[in-house]
Amino acid sequence: MPRILVHKLDVPEDVIDTNRHVNNLAYVRWMQDVAIMHSAARGWPVERYVATETAWVVRSHYIEYLRPAFAGEQLSLLTWVSDIRSRSSTRRYLFWRAADKAEVARAETVWVFVNATTGRARQIPPEMRETFEIVTDEDPLRASGLLTP
């Protein structure tokens, strides 16, 4: 089970905007998709949330766009959990382009754990807390194995 999930994606034409680079909304969609992948890899697939009548909802997103990305490029999207509190968790993301070894964007989402029926925040259960290993401020590229020392 990876502490830092690395997902490679090829930038498709349909996410390119009028500025001829990846539209901001594509980053948010990719962030959500990779968060779901990481959760499933750690033992919490969508079906488990459905069975426990729980879900995660977004409280906030922060994205820092460092360089544009273009159609046809391959990006690596890294994600990890950097903090778990009683009812919320912070997940970080890094978009990285291997072709020029460039960070394209850095992002963070604060997720709130909720009862899926009522939408009210609830305590994150111990079995979930134990599943998601906290990754501190170490270099995610090195920790993921994408860069060697």
Secondary structure, DSSP 8 states (H G I E B T S, - for coil): --SSEEEEEE--GGGB-TTSSB-HHHHHHHHHHHHHHHHHHTT--HHHHHHTTEEEEEEEEEEEE-S---TT-EEEEEEEEEEE-SSEEEEEEEEEETTTTEEEEEEEEEEEEEETTT--B----HHHHHHS-B--SS-HHHHHTSS--
